[in-house]
Amino acid sequence: MKTSSFLRDCEEPLRRLMDENLKGVTVLLNRLGGHSVSGYPADAAWAIDLLPKVRSLILYRSADDDFPSSLTILFDSVTGQFLDVESIVFLCEGLVHTITGMLRKPPHVSIHQES
């Protein structure tokens, strides 16, 4: 039950965002504390601490002629010591909602008044 919720509410929406705007999502993941990593079977990979002691790895493969795009979110083996499965789903949903909102929000424009 939780696996289907995680796929539906976390991995699939984040995959669609990356399909639409990989560069924008990459910038936002970096802004949120993530960093690109290499050495994984993916076109792009990021390590990000979603909470202290809750490290995750996001692996994204873009679509090609034979396969659709895919995205997997993995967690450090100690994550289960700090959060239950339902909390992990909510945490990742929050990440997706944050990125979605930041992508939709126009850049901040600062208006200065001269005295």
Secondary structure, DSSP 8 states (H G I E B T S, - for coil): -HHHHHIIIIIHHHHHHHHHHHHHHHHHHHHTT-EE--SSSSSEEEEEEEETTEEEEEEEE---SSS--EEEEEE-TTGGGT--HHHHHHHHHHHHHHHHHHHHS----------
